[in-house]
Amino acid sequence: MWQIGAVVGITLLACARVGAQGGQGKDLSEFAWLTGTWEAADGPSVVEEIWTAPTANVMIGMSRTVEAGRTASFEFLRIEKRGADVVYVPQPGGRPPVAFRMTSDTGGRYVFEQSGDDKVKRIEYRRDGADSLHAKVEGVESGKPFQFEIHYRRRK
């Protein structure tokens, strides 16, 4: 489950349209709160997600899952400005990127979706105060829907 979790932070995002309001002129500075290191621990496993400060066009991140002191999985991440769209681009294990377009951005809740062949279809990041981040991943694998959540705390 944590390997999929790393794929959240990880496969966190692909194609769609920005918000019900159209998202025109959306600025990546809105994601500055995500800058820094986030952790989610479950027994001996820890998922870490690290984000750089946003520039005008991109924010770069990395996620890894550590089990028993060893890296079990990793993912390269980007949040990009593409024209009027904001796109989440994960690369689990360094594989080719998948693009999830932001479809909603209300009250600190950011939803990214894609309609391609990837098993992950929807990724949601939800800000909960200054030090709490919830990631939810939904998709279909072997014809069956799946969903899981990761609850991160900001590392101080």
DSSP file (Angstrom, degrees, kcal/mol; ACC not computed):
  #  RESIDUE AA STRUCTURE BP1 BP2  ACC     N-H-->O    O-->H-N    N-H-->O    O-->H-N    TCO  KAPPA ALPHA  PHI   PSI    X-CA   Y-CA   Z-CA
    1    1 A M     >        0   0    0      0, 0.0     4,-1.9     0, 0.0     5,-0.1   0.000 360.0 360.0 360.0 -39.0    0.0    0.0    0.0
    2    2 A W  H  >  +     0   0    0      1,-0.2     4,-2.6     2,-0.2     5,-0.2   0.823 360.0  58.4 -67.7 -29.3    2.8    2.4    0.8
    3    3 A Q  H  > S+     0   0    0      2,-0.2     4,-1.2     1,-0.2    -1,-0.2   0.915 108.2  45.4 -65.5 -39.2    4.3    1.9   -2.6
    4    4 A I  H  4 S+     0   0    0      2,-0.2     4,-0.2     1,-0.2    -2,-0.2   0.876 110.2  57.3 -66.5 -35.2    1.1    3.0   -4.1
    5    5 A G  H >X S+     0   0    0     -4,-1.9     4,-1.9     1,-0.3     3,-1.5   0.899 104.0  50.0 -60.6 -41.9    1.2    5.9   -1.6
    6    6 A A  H 3< S+     0   0    0     -4,-2.6    -1,-0.3     1,-0.3    -2,-0.2   0.824 105.2  58.6 -66.1 -28.6    4.6    6.9   -2.9
    7    7 A V  T 3< S+     0   0    0     -4,-1.2    -1,-0.3     3,-0.2    -2,-0.2   0.527 103.3  55.7 -77.6  -5.3    2.9    6.8   -6.3
    8    8 A V  B <> S+a   11   0A   0     -3,-1.5     4,-2.2     2,-0.6     2,-0.8   0.893 112.9  35.9 -84.6 -53.8    0.5    9.3   -5.0
    9    9 A G  T  < S+     0   0    0     -4,-1.9    -1,-0.2     1,-0.4    -2,-0.1   0.144 133.8  43.7 -66.0  26.8    2.9   11.8   -4.0
   10   10 A I  T  4 S+     0   0    0     -2,-0.8    -2,-0.6    -3,-0.2    -1,-0.4   0.389 118.8  27.9 165.5 -81.9    3.6   10.4   -6.5
   11   11 A T  B  4 S+a    8   0A   0     -6,-0.2     2,-3.5    -7,-0.2    -3,-0.3   0.058  79.7 144.3-114.2  24.5    1.0    9.8   -9.0
   12   12 A L     <  +     0   0    0     -4,-2.2    88,-0.1    77,-0.1    -4,-0.1  -0.302  52.2  11.0 -58.9  61.5   -0.5   12.7   -7.8
   13   13 A L        +     0   0    0     -2,-3.5    87,-0.6    99,-0.1    85,-0.2  -0.080  46.0 148.8 145.5 141.2   -1.9   14.3  -11.0
   14   14 A A        -     0   0    0     85,-0.6    86,-1.5    87,-0.2    74,-0.4  -0.208  51.1  -2.6-153.6-113.9   -2.9   14.2  -14.8
   15   15 A C        +     0   0    0     85,-0.9     2,-0.3    84,-0.6    -1,-0.1  -0.722  68.8  87.1-106.9 140.5   -5.6   15.7  -17.3
   16   16 A A        -     0   0    0     -2,-0.3     2,-0.3    86,-0.1    86,-0.3  -0.960  67.0 -69.4 169.6-168.9   -8.6   18.0  -16.8
   17   17 A R        -     0   0    0     -2,-0.3     2,-0.5    84,-0.2     6,-0.1  -0.835  49.0-102.4-112.1 146.0   -9.7   21.6  -16.6
   18   18 A V  S  > S-     0   0    0      4,-0.4     4,-0.5    -2,-0.3    85,-0.2  -0.531  70.5 -49.8 -73.0 117.3   -9.0   24.0  -13.8
   19   19 A G  T >4  -     0   0    0     -2,-0.5     3,-1.6    92,-0.2    85,-0.2   0.615  65.5 -81.0  46.9 161.3  -12.0   24.5  -11.5
   20   20 A A  T 34 S+     0   0    0      1,-0.3    -1,-0.2     2,-0.1    84,-0.1   0.741 129.5  59.7 -64.5 -24.1  -15.6   25.3  -12.1
   21   21 A Q  T 34 S-     0   0    0      1,-0.0     3,-0.4     3,-0.0    -1,-0.3   0.439 119.6-108.9 -87.0   0.3  -14.5   28.9  -12.5
   22   22 A G    <<  -     0   0    0     -3,-1.6    -4,-0.4    -4,-0.5    -3,-0.1   0.080  30.6-120.7  97.0 -25.0  -12.3   28.1  -15.4
   23   23 A G    >   +     0   0    0      1,-0.2     3,-2.0    -6,-0.1    -1,-0.2   0.612  49.7 168.0  65.9  12.5   -9.0   28.6  -13.6
   24   24 A Q  T 3   +     0   0    0     -3,-0.4    -1,-0.2     1,-0.3    60,-0.1  -0.374  68.9  12.0 -60.9 132.8   -7.9   31.3  -16.1
   25   25 A G  T 3  S+     0   0    0      1,-0.2    -1,-0.3    -2,-0.1    -2,-0.1   0.607  85.9 170.3  77.1  11.5   -4.8   33.2  -14.8
   26   26 A K    <   -     0   0    0     -3,-2.0     2,-0.4    58,-0.4    -1,-0.2  -0.322  21.8-147.0 -57.5 135.7   -4.2   30.6  -12.0
   27   27 A D    >   -     0   0    0      1,-0.1     3,-1.7    59,-0.0     4,-0.1  -0.894  14.4-138.6-112.3 135.3   -0.9   31.3  -10.4
   28   28 A L  G >  S+     0   0    0     -2,-0.4     3,-2.4    28,-0.4     4,-0.1   0.657  94.6  82.9 -67.7 -14.1    1.4   28.6   -9.0
   29   29 A S  G >  S+     0   0    0      1,-0.3     3,-1.8     2,-0.2    -1,-0.3   0.751  75.5  74.4 -60.5 -20.0    2.2   30.8   -6.0
   30   30 A E  G <  S+     0   0    0     -3,-1.7     3,-0.3     1,-0.3    -1,-0.3   0.714  93.8  52.8 -62.2 -20.1   -1.1   29.4   -4.6
   31   31 A F  G X  S+     0   0    0     -3,-2.4     3,-2.1     1,-0.2     4,-0.3   0.314  73.7 106.3 -97.7   7.2    0.8   26.2   -4.0
   32   32 A A  G X   +     0   0    0     -3,-1.8     3,-1.8     1,-0.3    -1,-0.2   0.811  68.9  68.3 -58.1 -30.4    3.7   27.9   -2.0
   33   33 A W  G 3  S+     0   0    0     -3,-0.3    -1,-0.3     1,-0.3    -2,-0.1   0.747  91.4  62.7 -59.1 -23.6    2.2   26.4    1.3
   34   34 A L  G <  S+     0   0    0     -3,-2.1    17,-0.3    18,-0.1    -1,-0.3   0.634  76.8 117.2 -78.0 -15.1    3.3   23.0   -0.1
   35   35 A T    <   +     0   0    0     -3,-1.8     2,-0.3    -4,-0.3    17,-0.2  -0.271  61.0  30.9 -57.3 133.1    7.0   24.0    0.0
   36   36 A G  E    S-B   51   0B   0     15,-2.6    15,-2.6     2,-0.0     2,-0.4  -0.808  98.4 -36.7 120.8-159.9    9.1   21.9    2.3
   37   37 A T  E     -B   50   0B   0    118,-0.4   118,-2.9    -2,-0.3     2,-0.3  -0.901  45.2-172.7-114.3 133.0    9.1   18.3    3.7
   38   38 A W  E     -BC  49 154B   0     11,-2.8    11,-2.4    -2,-0.4     2,-0.4  -0.927   5.6-164.5-121.9 145.0    6.0   16.2    4.5
   39   39 A E  E     -BC  48 153B   0    114,-2.7   114,-2.6    -2,-0.3     2,-0.4  -0.981  13.8-172.8-134.3 145.3    5.9   12.8    6.2
   40   40 A A  E     -B   47   0B   0      7,-2.1     7,-3.0    -2,-0.4     2,-0.4  -0.972  16.8-164.0-133.2 118.9    3.4   10.0    6.7
   41   41 A A  E     +B   46   0B   0     -2,-0.4     2,-0.3   110,-0.2     5,-0.2  -0.850  17.1 173.0-109.7 140.4    4.4    7.2    9.0
   42   42 A D  E >   -B   45   0B   0      3,-3.0     3,-1.9    -2,-0.4   -40,-0.1  -0.783  66.6 -63.3-142.4  94.6    2.8    3.8    9.3
   43   43 A G  T 3  S-     0   0    0     -2,-0.3    -1,-0.2     1,-0.3     0, 0.0  -0.463 121.0  -9.0  62.2-127.6    4.8    1.5   11.6
   44   44 A P  T 3  S+     0   0    0      0, 0.0    24,-1.0     0, 0.0     2,-0.4   0.533 122.0  87.4 -80.7  -4.4    8.2    0.9   10.0
   45   45 A S  E <   -BD  42  67B   0     -3,-1.9    -3,-3.0    22,-0.2     2,-0.4  -0.771  53.5-175.7 -99.0 139.8    7.3    2.6    6.8
   46   46 A V  E     -BD  41  66B   0     20,-2.3    20,-3.1    -2,-0.4     2,-0.6  -0.997  12.1-156.4-133.3 129.0    7.6    6.4    6.1
   47   47 A V  E     -BD  40  65B   0     -7,-3.0    -7,-2.1    -2,-0.4     2,-0.4  -0.924  15.3-167.8-102.3 125.6    6.5    8.2    3.0
   48   48 A E  E     -BD  39  64B   0     16,-2.9    16,-2.2    -2,-0.6     2,-0.4  -0.925   7.7-172.6-113.4 138.1    8.3   11.5    2.5
   49   49 A E  E     -BD  38  63B   0    -11,-2.4   -11,-2.8    -2,-0.4     2,-0.4  -0.995   5.2-171.4-130.6 126.0    7.3   14.2    0.0
   50   50 A I  E     -BD  37  62B   0     12,-2.9    12,-2.0    -2,-0.4     2,-0.4  -0.969   2.1-171.5-123.3 130.0    9.6   17.2   -0.5
   51   51 A W  E     -BD  36  61B   0    -15,-2.6   -15,-2.6    -2,-0.4    10,-0.2  -0.964  14.2-141.3-125.4 137.7    8.6   20.3   -2.6
   52   52 A T        -     0   0    0      8,-2.8   -18,-0.1    -2,-0.4     0, 0.0  -0.461  43.1 -84.5 -83.0 164.6   10.6   23.2   -3.8
   53   53 A A        -     0   0    0     -2,-0.1     7,-0.3     1,-0.1    -1,-0.1  -0.421  54.8-103.4 -66.3 145.9    9.1   26.7   -3.9
   54   54 A P        -     0   0    0      0, 0.0     5,-0.2     0, 0.0     2,-0.2  -0.406  29.9-160.4 -72.7 147.2    7.1   27.5   -7.0
   55   55 A T        -     0   0    0      3,-2.3   -27,-0.1    -2,-0.1     0, 0.0  -0.442  48.2 -81.2-103.5-170.7    8.4   29.6   -9.9
   56   56 A A  S    S+     0   0    0     -2,-0.2   -28,-0.4     1,-0.2   -27,-0.1   0.789 126.6  20.3 -63.7 -26.5    6.1   31.2  -12.4
   57   57 A N  S    S+     0   0    0      1,-0.3    24,-2.4   -30,-0.1     2,-0.3   0.596 122.4  24.6-122.8 -13.2    5.8   27.9  -14.4
   58   58 A V  E     - E   0  80B   0     22,-0.2    -3,-2.3    -5,-0.1     2,-0.4  -0.999  40.9-161.8-157.6 150.0    6.8   24.9  -12.2
   59   59 A M  E     - E   0  79B   0     20,-2.0    20,-2.3    -2,-0.3     2,-0.4  -0.999  25.4-149.3-127.8 130.5    7.1   23.5   -8.8
   60   60 A I  E     + E   0  78B   0     -2,-0.4    -8,-2.8    -7,-0.3     2,-0.3  -0.856  19.9 171.0-111.5 137.0    9.3   20.4   -8.4
   61   61 A G  E     -DE  51  77B   0     16,-2.9    16,-2.7    -2,-0.4     2,-0.3  -0.854  18.0-157.3-136.3 171.6    8.9   17.6   -5.9
   62   62 A M  E     -DE  50  76B   0    -12,-2.0   -12,-2.9    -2,-0.3     2,-0.4  -0.987   7.3-166.4-148.0 143.9   10.1   14.2   -4.9
   63   63 A S  E     +DE  49  75B   0     12,-2.8    12,-2.6    -2,-0.3     2,-0.3  -0.983   8.3 175.2-131.8 145.1    8.6   11.4   -2.9
   64   64 A R  E     -DE  48  74B   0    -16,-2.2   -16,-2.9    -2,-0.4     2,-0.5  -0.995  22.8-141.6-146.9 150.1   10.1    8.3   -1.4
   65   65 A T  E     -DE  47  73B   0      8,-2.6     7,-3.2    -2,-0.3     8,-1.2  -0.954  18.9-161.5-109.7 125.9    8.9    5.4    0.7
   66   66 A V  E     +DE  46  71B   0    -20,-3.1   -20,-2.3    -2,-0.5     2,-0.4  -0.931  10.2 179.0-111.7 126.7   11.4    4.2    3.3
   67   67 A E  E >  S-DE  45  70B   0      3,-2.9     3,-1.9    -2,-0.5   -22,-0.2  -0.995  72.1 -13.4-128.2 126.2   11.0    0.8    4.9
   68   68 A A  T 3  S-     0   0    0    -24,-1.0    -1,-0.1    -2,-0.4   -23,-0.1   0.866 129.5 -53.1  51.6  40.9   13.5   -0.6    7.5
   69   69 A G  T 3  S+     0   0    0    -25,-0.3     2,-0.4     1,-0.2    -1,-0.3   0.525 119.1 103.9  78.0   5.7   16.0    2.2    6.6
   70   70 A R  E <  S-E   67   0B   0     -3,-1.9    -3,-2.9     0, 0.0     2,-0.6  -0.930  78.1-111.2-122.1 145.2   15.9    1.4    2.8
   71   71 A T  E     +E   66   0B   0     -2,-0.4    -5,-0.2    -5,-0.2     3,-0.1  -0.636  33.2 178.0 -73.4 118.0   14.2    3.2    0.0
   72   72 A A  E     -     0   0B   0     -7,-3.2     2,-0.3    -2,-0.6    -1,-0.2   0.763  65.9  -7.4 -92.6 -30.8   11.4    0.9   -1.2
   73   73 A S  E     -E   65   0B   0     -8,-1.2    -8,-2.6   -71,-0.0    -1,-0.3  -0.980  61.5-167.5-159.4 160.7   10.0    3.2   -3.9
   74   74 A F  E     -E   64   0B   0     -2,-0.3    19,-3.3   -10,-0.2     2,-0.3  -0.959   1.7-163.9-148.7 165.5   10.4    6.8   -5.2
   75   75 A E  E     -EF  63  92B   0    -12,-2.6   -12,-2.8    -2,-0.3     2,-0.4  -0.978  15.8-139.2-154.3 138.5    8.7    9.3   -7.5
   76   76 A F  E     -EF  62  91B   0     15,-1.6    15,-2.5    -2,-0.3     2,-0.3  -0.809  30.6-167.4 -94.0 142.3    9.6   12.5   -9.2
   77   77 A L  E     +EF  61  90B   0    -16,-2.7   -16,-2.9    -2,-0.4     2,-0.3  -0.947  14.6 179.6-134.4 149.7    6.8   15.1   -9.2
   78   78 A R  E     -EF  60  89B   0     11,-0.9    11,-3.3    -2,-0.3     2,-0.5  -0.993  17.3-158.8-144.1 146.5    6.0   18.4  -10.8
   79   79 A I  E     -EF  59  88B   0    -20,-2.3   -20,-2.0    -2,-0.3     2,-0.3  -0.993  33.0-174.8-118.2 119.3    3.1   20.9  -10.7
   80   80 A E  E     -EF  58  87B   0      7,-3.2     7,-2.8    -2,-0.5     2,-0.6  -0.835  31.0-132.4-121.4 151.9    3.2   22.9  -13.9
   81   81 A K  E     + F   0  86B   0    -24,-2.4     2,-0.5    -2,-0.3     5,-0.2  -0.917  27.2 178.8 -96.3 118.3    1.5   25.9  -15.5
   82   82 A R  E >   - F   0  85B   0      3,-2.9     3,-2.1    -2,-0.6     2,-0.3  -0.872  62.1 -60.4-124.4  96.6    0.6   24.9  -19.0
   83   83 A G  T 3  S-     0   0    0     -2,-0.5   -58,-0.1     1,-0.3    -1,-0.0  -0.526 119.7 -18.5  64.0-127.3   -1.2   27.8  -20.7
   84   84 A A  T 3  S+     0   0    0     -2,-0.3   -58,-0.4    -3,-0.1    -1,-0.3   0.530 124.5  90.9 -85.2  -7.1   -4.3   28.4  -18.5
   85   85 A D  E <   -F   82   0B   0     -3,-2.1    -3,-2.9   -60,-0.1     2,-0.5  -0.582  64.0-147.0 -93.8 151.8   -4.1   24.9  -17.0
   86   86 A V  E     -F   81   0B   0     -5,-0.2    16,-3.0    16,-0.2     2,-0.4  -0.978  25.2-168.1-111.0 129.4   -2.4   23.7  -13.8
   87   87 A V  E     -FG  80 101B   0     -7,-2.8    -7,-3.2    -2,-0.5     2,-0.5  -0.961  18.5-147.2-127.9 135.2   -1.1   20.1  -14.3
   88   88 A Y  E     -FG  79 100B   0     12,-3.3    12,-2.9   -74,-0.4    -9,-0.2  -0.881  19.1-170.2 -98.6 128.4    0.3   17.6  -11.8
   89   89 A V  E     -F   78   0B   0    -11,-3.3   -11,-0.9    -2,-0.5     2,-0.3  -0.869   4.7-178.2-128.3  97.5    2.9   15.4  -13.3
   90   90 A P  E     -F   77   0B   0      0, 0.0     8,-1.6     0, 0.0   -13,-0.2  -0.654  13.3-167.9 -92.4 153.3    4.2   12.3  -11.4
   91   91 A Q  E >   -F   76   0B   0    -15,-2.5     3,-2.0    -2,-0.3   -15,-1.6  -0.685  15.7-157.0-135.1  80.2    6.9    9.9  -12.6
   92   92 A P  E >  S-F   75   0B   0      0, 0.0     3,-2.1     0, 0.0   -17,-0.3  -0.370  79.6  -3.3 -63.0 130.8    6.8    6.9  -10.2
   93   93 A G  T 3  S-     0   0    0    -19,-3.3   -18,-0.2     1,-0.3   -86,-0.0   0.679 127.4 -68.2  63.2  16.5   10.1    5.0  -10.2
   94   94 A G  T <  S+     0   0    0     -3,-2.0    -1,-0.3     1,-0.2   -19,-0.1   0.560  95.9 147.4  78.7   8.1   11.4    7.4  -12.8
   95   95 A R    <   -     0   0    0     -3,-2.1    -1,-0.2     1,-0.2    -2,-0.0  -0.113  62.1 -61.4 -67.1 172.9    9.0    6.0  -15.4
   96   96 A P        -     0   0    0      0, 0.0    -1,-0.2     0, 0.0    -2,-0.0  -0.224  67.9 -98.2 -56.0 146.5    7.5    8.2  -18.2
   97   97 A P        -     0   0    0      0, 0.0     2,-0.4     0, 0.0    -6,-0.2  -0.263  27.1-153.3 -69.1 152.4    5.3   11.1  -16.8
   98   98 A V        -     0   0    0     -8,-1.6     2,-0.5   -85,-0.2    16,-0.0  -0.992  15.5-139.5-121.7 133.4    1.6   11.0  -16.6
   99   99 A A        -     0   0    0     -2,-0.4   -84,-0.6   -10,-0.2   -85,-0.6  -0.844  16.3-173.3-103.0 125.3   -0.2   14.4  -16.7
  100  100 A F  E     -G   88   0B   0    -12,-2.9   -12,-3.3   -86,-1.5   -85,-0.9  -0.972  16.5-145.3-114.4 119.4   -3.2   15.1  -14.4
  101  101 A R  E     -GH  87 113B   0     12,-1.9    12,-2.5    -2,-0.5     2,-0.3  -0.637  23.9-108.8 -86.1 140.3   -5.0   18.4  -15.1
  102  102 A M  E     + H   0 112B   0    -16,-3.0    10,-0.3    -2,-0.3   -16,-0.2  -0.527  38.7 172.7 -69.5 126.6   -6.5   20.3  -12.2
  103  103 A T  E     +     0   0B   0      8,-2.9     2,-0.3    -2,-0.3     9,-0.2   0.567  64.1  21.1-109.6 -15.6  -10.3   20.1  -12.4
  104  104 A S  E     + H   0 111B   0      7,-1.3     7,-2.4   -85,-0.2    -1,-0.3  -0.990  47.5 175.8-155.2 144.0  -11.2   21.7   -9.0
  105  105 A D  E     + H   0 110B   0     -2,-0.3     2,-0.5     5,-0.2     5,-0.2  -0.566  26.4 148.8-150.5  80.0   -9.6   24.1   -6.5
  106  106 A T  E >   - H   0 109B   0      3,-1.5     3,-1.4     1,-0.2    -2,-0.0  -0.962  66.3 -17.1-123.2 131.3  -11.9   25.0   -3.7
  107  107 A G  T 3  S-     0   0    0     -2,-0.5    -1,-0.2     1,-0.3     3,-0.1   0.829 128.4 -43.9  52.4  44.0  -11.1   25.8   -0.1
  108  108 A G  T 3  S+     0   0    0      1,-0.2    19,-3.2    -3,-0.1     2,-0.5   0.635 112.7 119.1  78.8  13.2   -7.6   24.3    0.0
  109  109 A R  E <   -HI 106 126B   0     -3,-1.4    -3,-1.5    17,-0.2     2,-0.5  -0.966  42.4-171.0-116.7 120.9   -8.8   21.2   -1.9
  110  110 A Y  E     -HI 105 125B   0     15,-3.3    15,-2.5    -2,-0.5     2,-0.5  -0.954   1.6-166.7-118.6 120.0   -7.0   20.5   -5.2
  111  111 A V  E     -HI 104 124B   0     -7,-2.4    -8,-2.9    -2,-0.5    -7,-1.3  -0.913   3.6-173.7-112.1 130.5   -8.3   17.8   -7.6
  112  112 A F  E     -HI 102 123B   0     11,-3.2    11,-2.9    -2,-0.5     2,-0.3  -0.968   8.6-178.0-122.4 137.5   -6.3   16.5  -10.5
  113  113 A E  E     -HI 101 122B   0    -12,-2.5   -12,-1.9    -2,-0.4     2,-0.3  -0.943  13.0-172.7-136.8 156.1   -7.7   14.0  -13.1
  114  114 A Q        -     0   0    0      7,-2.1   -14,-0.1  -100,-0.4   -98,-0.1  -0.986  14.1-159.8-144.0 152.1   -6.6   12.1  -16.2
  115  115 A S        +     0   0    0     -2,-0.3     6,-0.1   -99,-0.0   -15,-0.1   0.261  58.4 105.5-116.0  10.2   -8.6   10.0  -18.6
  116  116 A G  S    S-     0   0    0      5,-0.1    -2,-0.1     1,-0.1   -18,-0.0   0.199  89.8 -76.9 -77.6-159.2   -5.8    8.0  -20.2
  117  117 A D  S    S+     0   0    0      2,-0.0    -1,-0.1     4,-0.0     4,-0.1   0.536  88.2 115.7 -82.5  -8.8   -4.7    4.4  -19.7
  118  118 A D  S    S-     0   0    0      1,-0.1    22,-0.1     2,-0.1    -4,-0.1  -0.319  70.5-129.3 -62.8 145.1   -2.9    4.9  -16.3
  119  119 A K  S    S+     0   0    0     20,-0.1    21,-2.2     2,-0.0     2,-0.5   0.811  92.9  76.3 -68.5 -28.8   -4.6    3.0  -13.4
  120  120 A V  E     + J   0 139B   0     19,-0.2    19,-0.3     1,-0.2    -2,-0.1  -0.732  53.8 167.8 -83.7 127.0   -4.7    6.1  -11.3
  121  121 A K  E     +     0   0B   0     17,-2.5    -7,-2.1    -2,-0.5     2,-0.4   0.687  60.0  28.6-109.5 -27.8   -7.5    8.4  -12.5
  122  122 A R  E     -IJ 113 138B   0     16,-2.2    16,-2.6    -9,-0.2     2,-0.4  -0.998  54.2-175.0-145.5 134.0   -7.9   11.0   -9.8
  123  123 A I  E     -IJ 112 137B   0    -11,-2.9   -11,-3.2    -2,-0.4     2,-0.4  -0.997   8.1-169.6-129.8 134.3   -5.5   12.6   -7.2
  124  124 A E  E     -IJ 111 136B   0     12,-2.7    12,-2.5    -2,-0.4     2,-0.5  -0.984   7.6-167.8-126.3 132.4   -6.6   15.0   -4.6
  125  125 A Y  E     -IJ 110 135B   0    -15,-2.5   -15,-3.3    -2,-0.4     2,-0.5  -0.977  11.3-171.1-113.0 131.4   -4.5   17.1   -2.2
  126  126 A R  E     -IJ 109 134B   0      8,-2.8     8,-2.5    -2,-0.5     2,-0.4  -0.980  14.8-142.7-128.3 123.4   -6.2   18.8    0.6
  127  127 A R  E     - J   0 133B   0    -19,-3.2     2,-0.4    -2,-0.5     6,-0.2  -0.671  15.2-175.0 -82.2 132.6   -4.6   21.3    2.9
  128  128 A D        -     0   0    0      4,-2.8     4,-0.4    -2,-0.4     3,-0.3  -0.778  60.6 -49.2-130.2  86.6   -5.7   21.1    6.5
  129  129 A G  S    S-     0   0    0     -2,-0.4    -1,-0.3     1,-0.2     3,-0.3  -0.326  90.6 -55.0  76.4-166.9   -4.1   24.0    8.4
  130  130 A A  S    S+     0   0    0      1,-0.2    -1,-0.2    -3,-0.1     3,-0.0   0.749 134.5  34.5 -80.8 -24.1   -0.4   24.9    8.1
  131  131 A D  S    S+     0   0    0     -3,-0.3    23,-1.9    22,-0.1     2,-0.4   0.206 101.0  78.1-122.0  16.1    1.0   21.5    9.0
  132  132 A S  E     + K   0 153B   0     -4,-0.4    -4,-2.8    -3,-0.3     2,-0.4  -0.992  46.0 177.9-133.9 133.6   -1.4   18.8    7.7
  133  133 A L  E     -JK 127 152B   0     19,-2.1    19,-3.4    -2,-0.4     2,-0.5  -0.999   9.9-161.5-134.6 131.0   -1.8   17.5    4.1
  134  134 A H  E     -JK 126 151B   0     -8,-2.5    -8,-2.8    -2,-0.4     2,-0.4  -0.958   5.1-168.0-115.0 129.4   -4.2   14.8    3.0
  135  135 A A  E     -JK 125 150B   0     15,-2.8    15,-2.7    -2,-0.5     2,-0.4  -0.962   2.4-170.7-116.1 133.8   -3.6   13.0   -0.4
  136  136 A K  E     -JK 124 149B   0    -12,-2.5   -12,-2.7    -2,-0.4     2,-0.4  -0.989   1.6-166.8-126.5 132.2   -6.3   10.8   -1.8
  137  137 A V  E     -JK 123 148B   0     11,-2.7    11,-1.9    -2,-0.4     2,-0.3  -0.967   7.0-179.6-122.1 133.7   -5.7    8.6   -4.9
  138  138 A E  E     +JK 122 147B   0    -16,-2.6   -17,-2.5    -2,-0.4   -16,-2.2  -0.974  19.1 118.7-132.3 146.8   -8.5    6.9   -6.9
  139  139 A G  E     -JK 120 146B   0      7,-2.1     7,-2.5    -2,-0.3     2,-0.4  -0.943  51.8 -87.6-174.9-163.1   -8.4    4.6   -9.9
  140  140 A V  E     + K   0 145B   0    -21,-2.2     2,-0.4    -2,-0.3    -2,-0.0  -0.999  29.9 179.7-136.0 130.3   -9.1    1.2  -11.4
  141  141 A E  E >  S- K   0 144B   0      3,-2.8     3,-1.8    -2,-0.4    -2,-0.0  -0.994  75.1  -8.7-134.0 127.8   -6.9   -1.9  -11.3
  142  142 A S  T 3  S-     0   0    0     -2,-0.4    -1,-0.1     1,-0.3   -23,-0.0   0.858 130.2 -56.0  54.0  38.7   -7.8   -5.2  -12.9
  143  143 A G  T 3  S+     0   0    0      1,-0.2    -1,-0.3    -3,-0.0    -3,-0.0   0.451 117.8 108.8  78.7   0.5  -11.3   -3.9  -13.5
  144  144 A K  E <   - K   0 141B   0     -3,-1.8    -3,-2.8     0, 0.0    -1,-0.2  -0.925  68.8-122.5-115.2 133.4  -11.9   -3.0   -9.8
  145  145 A P  E     - K   0 140B   0      0, 0.0     2,-0.3     0, 0.0    -5,-0.3  -0.399  31.9-174.2 -68.5 147.2  -12.0    0.5   -8.4
  146  146 A F  E     + K   0 139B   0     -7,-2.5    -7,-2.1    -2,-0.1     2,-0.3  -0.946   9.7 179.5-137.4 161.5   -9.5    1.4   -5.6
  147  147 A Q  E     + K   0 138B   0     -2,-0.3     2,-0.3    -9,-0.2    -9,-0.2  -0.961   3.9 169.6-158.4 141.8   -8.9    4.3   -3.3
  148  148 A F  E     - K   0 137B   0    -11,-1.9   -11,-2.7    -2,-0.3     2,-0.3  -0.984  16.7-145.3-151.3 160.5   -6.5    5.1   -0.6
  149  149 A E  E     - K   0 136B   0     -2,-0.3     2,-0.4   -13,-0.2   -13,-0.2  -0.938   1.5-158.8-127.3 149.4   -5.4    8.1    1.5
  150  150 A I  E     - K   0 135B   0    -15,-2.7   -15,-2.8    -2,-0.3     2,-0.7  -0.998   9.0-153.7-125.8 131.5   -2.2    9.3    2.9
  151  151 A H  E     - K   0 134B   0     -2,-0.4     2,-0.3   -17,-0.2  -110,-0.2  -0.911  17.6-167.6-109.9 109.8   -2.1   11.8    5.8
  152  152 A Y  E     - K   0 133B   0    -19,-3.4   -19,-2.1    -2,-0.7     2,-0.4  -0.650  10.4-157.9 -97.0 150.7    1.1   13.8    5.9
  153  153 A R  E     -CK  39 132B   0   -114,-2.6  -114,-2.7    -2,-0.3     2,-0.2  -0.962  32.4-105.6-120.9 144.3    2.4   16.1    8.6
  154  154 A R  E     -C   38   0B   0    -23,-1.9     2,-0.4    -2,-0.4  -116,-0.3  -0.516  32.6-127.4 -69.3 131.8    4.9   18.9    7.9
  155  155 A R              0   0    0   -118,-2.9  -118,-0.4    -2,-0.2    -1,-0.1  -0.687 360.0 360.0 -79.7 130.1    8.4   17.9    9.1
  156  156 A K              0   0    0     -2,-0.4    -1,-0.1  -118,-0.0    -2,-0.0   0.418 360.0 360.0 -96.6 360.0    9.8   20.7   11.3
